[in-house]
Amino acid sequence: MKANTLRNLAIAIGLNLLGLAAVASPADAQTVRLAATDIDGLEELQRQFGKFRETLSEVTGLDVQFFPVNNRTVAGEALRAGKVEFVLTGPSEYAIFQSRVKITPVVAFSRPDYFSAIIVKQHSGIRSVSDLKGKRMAFAAVGSTSAHIGPSLLLSEAGLDPAKDVEPVHLSNTVGYTALKRGDVAAWGMAHFVYTRLRDSDPEVSSGTFRVIARGPDLPNDVIVAGAHVEENVIKRFRQAFRHPETAAKLKNALLATAEGSDRYKLTAFVPDVDDKEYAYMRKGFVAIGQPQFAMPLK
């Protein structure tokens, strides 16, 4: 009896050791660095993506560490210099990176109902995009996917030159909304969900205060990219974690751990097979704003 018990215990221990061998211990795990282009500073990165980083380490067996950047230029240079392995970035930044440095798209984060809009005051007399010629228009930061590139394409598609036919002013989301509300600008280009969130939380306005005069198509997905120095087997481990239903569910829950993550990624699905053609819309947008150098991927 005792011999059988010892034999069973030995078998159990052996099986456990085999299982553990498949996942690196924290001391042995390969370290990879992760940045996010729209998060400024390590403290904010940890607050918004700390749970995601921990879960990513757990499901990949890699020691994922944060690499804070304060803008996309720094992130691109870090990729080029091999100082960061992975960067979570938006569609416009993806196009910029591709024009400057060799990268591999690893996994995309879909964002349903993510599209640009141009909003005006209801009684402004502006009924179409062409009416904005010669007028002042608010955008967010230069190069913003949903609040600069997207609205600029809507202007271009209506026959206006975004760089010459309107007077652009670049403001934060809340300042841009306030500027439109006060009449300081004739129009505001913004992600539609940001507009509705600010409008619905403002007791001074109603759904009839503003008018949406143009809506764009769904914008391309956010994407994690890898630098050229990252080994293929490491990229595969990352990609597989987002592909497998069980680990993907853990990563999705980790993304939703903060209010910002829930707001942005609540309806997200992971897309491990990234189609680069979907980002042609961003490249077209850079041409529209007079920055064609960002429309050509690095050869």
N, C-alpha and C positions, 0 to 999 in steps of 0.2 A: 504493500500500500504506500509505504513511505517512498519506495523507489519510483513508483508511478507518479507520485506528487512532485518529486524532485525533477523527474523527466519533463512533466508538463510545465513546471515553472521555468525550466531551462529553455523549452521551446518558446514559451511566451516572451521571455527576455530576449531570445534571439530574434523573434519577429519584431519586437519593439525597436531593437537596435537597427534592424534593416530599415524600418520605417523612418527612424531618425536620421539615418545616413542620407536619405533623399533630400532633407532640408538642412541647410547650413545652420550651425549654431550662430548666435549673435557675434561671437568672437571670431568665427571663421568666415562670415558672410562677406561677399564682395561689396564694397561701398560704391554707390552711385549717387549723383547729386541731381536734385530736381528743382527747377525754377518755375515761377509763374509770372508772365509778363505784366499782368495788371494788378499785382500786389506789391506794395512798396514797403520793404523792410522785413526783417526776420520775425519780429514780434507779430506783425499782422499776418504774415505767411503761416506762422505756427497757429495762430488763432483760427484762421479760416480753413487751413488744410492739414492741421496737425493730426487729426483722426485719420484722414485719408492717407497721409504719409505712413503712419503706424500700420495701417491695414495693408498698404502696398508692400511694406517690408515683410509683413507676415505671410502674404500669399505668394510672393515671388521668391522668398528666401534670400533676398538682397538687403543690404543695409542702406536704406534710402535716407539720405540726408538733404536738408533744404539748402539751396544756394540762392540767397536773396538778390534780386536785381531791382533797380528803380525805374527802368524803362526798357523798351524793346531793343534799343541800340546796344545797351550793356549785355542783354541776353544774347544777342546775335554774336557779339565779340567773344563772349564766354564760350559759346558753341564752337566758334572758329578756333579758339585757343585751346580747346579741350579742357576747359575749367568746369564745365557742367555737362552732364550726360543727357539729361532729358529736360525739355521745357514744355509746359502747358501754355498754349497760346491761342489767340483768336485767329480768325480767317485772314484778316488783312496782314497781321504780323507774320503769318505763315508765308504769304506771298512775298513779303519783304525779306524774310530769312532765305527763301529759295533763291532770291536774286543776289544774295550776298555770300552764302555759305552752303556747303553740301550738307543736307539733312535727310533723314528718313522719317516719313510719317509712321507713327506706331499705332495709334488708336485715336479715333475721333469720338467726340461727345456730341451727340445730336441734341438740338435745342428746338423742339417744335414751337411754332408760333413766334419764331424769332425773325422779325423782318423790320425793315426801315419804313418810316412814314414821314410825310411833311404835313405839319399842323399849322393852321392859322386861326385867328379869331373868327367866330361865326359871322359877325357883322362888319368885317373888315373890307368887304367888297371884293375880296380875292376869291375867285371861283375855280381857277385852274393854275397849274404850275407856271404856265407862260405868263400869267399876271405878275409873277415875282420879278420880272426883269427890271433891273435898276433899284431893287429894294434890298433892305438889310435882312439877313437871314442868320439865325443862330445854329451852330453845330457844336458838337463836343470836341474833344481833343483831335488835333490833326492826325489823320490816319485811323481814327476809330472806325471799326467795321460798320456798326449799325447807326452811328451818329455823325459820320462824315462821308465815308466812302459810299455807303448805301444811299443816303439822300442826294449826294452829288450825282450818282448814276440816274436817279429819278429826274433831276434837273436836266442832265444830258439827254435823256430819252425824250424829254419834252422840247428839245431843240435849244436849250440854254447852255451856255458855257459856265460851269460852276466857278471858274476862276475869274471871269470877267463880267458876266451878266447879272450877278448878285453881289452884294457887299457882305462877305462872310465875317462873322465874329465867332470865336471859339470860346465857349463857356462850359462850366460844369453842368451836370444834368439839372440840378435844382435852380441854378442861376439862369440857365436857358429857359426853363419853364416860367420862372418869374418874369423874365424879360418879355416873353410872349404875352403873358397875362397883363402886364402893364402897358403893352404897346410899344416897348422899346425896340422890338424887332417885328418885322412883318410876318415872319415864318420861323418855324423851328424844325430842324431835321433830327430825328431821334428814333431809337428802337420803340416800336409801338407799345410793347409791354411796359416800358419805363413811363411813357406818356400816360397810359391809362392808370398806372399805379399812383403817379403824382396827382393826376386829376381827381381820382376817386378818394384820395386822402385829404383833399383841399375843401374845407367847408364853404369857402367863398365862391365856388363855381359849381356848375352842374354839367351834365353830359351835353347840354346845348350851348355851352360857352365857346367851344372850339369846333373846328371843322377839319377833318382829315382830307386833304386834297389829292394825296398820292400815297399809294402803298406799294412796296416792292415785293419781290418774291422772297420765299424763305431763304435766309442767308446760309452760307456754308457753315459746317460744324467747327466747333473748337477742336483742337488737336494737340496731342502730345507728340513732339518730334524728338528724334535722337540725333546727336552729333555724328559726324563721319568717323570719329575715333571709337565709337561704341561697338563692341563685338556683337556679331550677329546672334550668338546664343543668348546674350543678355537681352537683346531686343525681343527675341522669341519668348523668353520668360515673361517679359512685361506683357507682350501681346496675348499670350496664353492666359494670363491672369484675368484679362478683360473678356476673353472669349468663353471661358468655362463658366457655366451658369452659377455655380455655388460661389466661386470667388468673385465673379462680377457682381453678384448681389451684395456681398460684403463691402465691396468698393463703392457701390452706389449708396448704400446706407451711410458709409463714412463721409461721402460727399455732402449728404443732406444733414450732417450733424450740426451745422450752423445755419443761422437765418439767411446769410448770403448764399450759401450753397443750396439751400432749399429753394430760394427764390430763382436761382439761375439754372439748377440742374434737376428740378423736381420731376420733369417728364423726360429726362435724358435716357437714351439708350446708347450703349457703347458699340462702336463700329470698328472692329479690328482691321477690316480690309478697307483702307482709305483710298478713295478715288480722287486722284489729283485733279481731274478734269472739273470737279465741282468748284474748284477755287479759281477757275477762269473768270468768274464774275468779279472777283476782287481785282484781278489783273486789269480787267476792263475799266474798273473804277479808278485805278491809279492813272491810267491814260486820261480819263475824263478830268481829273484834277490837275493835269499837267505834270505828272510824275511818272513818265513811261519807263524810267530805269527800274522801277519795282515790278514791272509787268513781264520781265524776261527772266525765267529761271536760269541759274548759273549752269553753264555747260561743263 
